[in-house]
Amino acid sequence: QVQLVESGGGLVQAGRSLRLSCAASGNIFSINAMGWYRQAPGKQRELVAEVTSGGSTNVADSVKGRFTISRDNAKNTVYLQMNSLKPEDTAVYYCKLASSWAVYWGQGTRVTVSS
């Protein structure tokens, strides 16, 4: 079993920054990618950013230039640095880990950006 523990969410004013962390533990083998998704009220869950085991990244257009994803393979941890936050970034952010045979999700951490 794999556990994902997210941290770093909270309430911030527009224009400020937050850093999310997601630490994976348990039976971790052959990680293909780790990343962040978000779900705003009344909307579908959407990709924010992901990074593969090889270091390639995929970042949503809506956050390009503001959000940066990084990964510490030794710690099985993925980070999301969020700068210049906007009210439309308000959502629950979920960490995702994709291995060769399964996909795991974290419990989610709430990010609220006030105008």
C-alpha positions as CSV (number, residue, x, y, z in Angstrom):
1,Q,0.0,0.0,0.0
2,V,1.1,3.5,-0.8
3,Q,0.3,6.6,1.4
4,L,0.5,10.1,0.1
5,V,0.7,12.9,2.7
6,E,0.0,16.4,1.5
7,S,0.8,19.7,3.2
8,G,1.1,23.4,2.6
9,G,-2.4,24.5,1.7
10,G,-4.1,27.4,3.4
11,L,-5.6,30.8,2.9
12,V,-3.6,33.5,1.1
13,Q,-4.3,36.8,-0.5
14,A,-4.0,37.2,-4.3
15,G,-0.5,37.7,-5.5
16,R,1.1,35.8,-2.7
17,S,2.8,32.3,-2.8
18,L,2.3,28.9,-1.3
19,R,4.3,25.7,-1.5
20,L,2.6,22.3,-1.5
21,S,4.4,19.2,-0.5
22,C,3.5,15.5,-1.1
23,A,5.5,12.7,0.5
24,A,4.9,9.2,-0.6
25,S,5.6,6.2,1.7
26,G,4.8,2.5,1.7
27,N,5.4,-0.1,-1.0
28,I,6.8,2.3,-3.6
29,F,8.2,0.6,-6.7
30,S,8.6,1.8,-10.2
31,I,7.1,5.3,-9.9
32,N,6.3,6.6,-13.4
33,A,5.1,10.1,-12.4
34,M,4.0,12.2,-9.5
35,G,1.9,15.3,-9.8
36,W,-0.8,17.7,-8.7
37,Y,-4.4,18.0,-9.7
38,R,-7.0,20.4,-8.4
39,Q,-10.8,20.5,-8.1
40,A,-12.7,23.7,-7.6
41,P,-16.3,23.7,-6.4
42,G,-18.7,22.6,-9.1
43,K,-15.8,21.7,-11.5
44,Q,-14.1,18.6,-12.6
45,R,-10.7,17.6,-11.3
46,E,-8.0,18.9,-13.6
47,L,-4.2,18.5,-14.0
48,V,-2.1,21.3,-12.6
49,A,1.4,19.8,-13.1
50,E,3.2,16.5,-13.1
51,V,6.7,15.3,-13.3
52,T,7.9,11.9,-14.6
53,S,10.6,9.8,-13.1
54,G,12.9,11.0,-15.9
55,G,12.3,14.6,-14.9
56,S,10.0,15.7,-17.7
57,T,7.2,18.0,-16.7
58,N,3.7,18.8,-17.9
59,V,2.2,22.0,-16.7
60,A,-1.3,23.3,-17.3
61,D,-1.5,26.4,-19.4
62,S,-3.5,28.2,-16.7
63,V,-0.6,28.1,-14.3
64,K,2.4,28.2,-16.6
65,G,4.9,30.8,-15.5
66,R,3.4,30.9,-12.0
67,F,3.6,27.4,-10.7
68,T,6.6,25.2,-10.7
69,I,6.7,21.4,-9.9
70,S,9.8,19.7,-8.6
71,R,10.6,16.3,-7.2
72,D,13.0,14.8,-4.7
73,N,13.4,11.2,-5.8
74,A,15.4,10.3,-2.7
75,K,12.6,11.4,-0.5
76,N,9.8,10.3,-2.8
77,T,8.4,13.8,-2.4
78,V,6.9,16.2,-5.0
79,Y,6.5,19.9,-4.5
80,L,4.4,22.6,-6.1
81,Q,5.6,26.1,-5.8
82,M,2.7,28.4,-6.5
83,N,3.5,32.1,-7.1
84,S,1.3,35.0,-8.0
85,L,-1.8,33.2,-6.8
86,K,-5.2,34.2,-8.2
87,P,-8.7,33.7,-6.8
88,E,-9.4,31.3,-9.6
89,D,-6.6,29.0,-8.2
90,T,-8.9,28.3,-5.2
91,A,-9.5,24.6,-5.1
92,V,-8.6,21.4,-3.3
93,Y,-5.3,20.2,-4.5
94,Y,-4.6,16.5,-4.8
95,C,-1.4,14.7,-5.1
96,K,-1.2,11.8,-7.5
97,L,1.3,9.0,-7.8
98,A,1.3,6.7,-10.9
99,S,3.3,3.5,-10.7
100,S,3.5,0.8,-13.3
101,W,0.4,-0.9,-12.1
102,A,-1.6,1.5,-9.9
103,V,-2.6,5.1,-9.3
104,Y,-2.7,6.6,-5.9
105,W,-4.3,9.8,-4.6
106,G,-3.8,11.9,-1.6
107,Q,-6.6,13.2,0.6
108,G,-6.2,16.7,-0.7
109,T,-5.2,20.0,0.7
110,R,-7.3,23.1,0.4
111,V,-6.0,26.3,-1.2
112,T,-8.1,29.5,-0.9
113,V,-7.0,32.7,-2.5
114,S,-8.8,35.8,-1.5
115,S,-9.1,38.9,-3.7
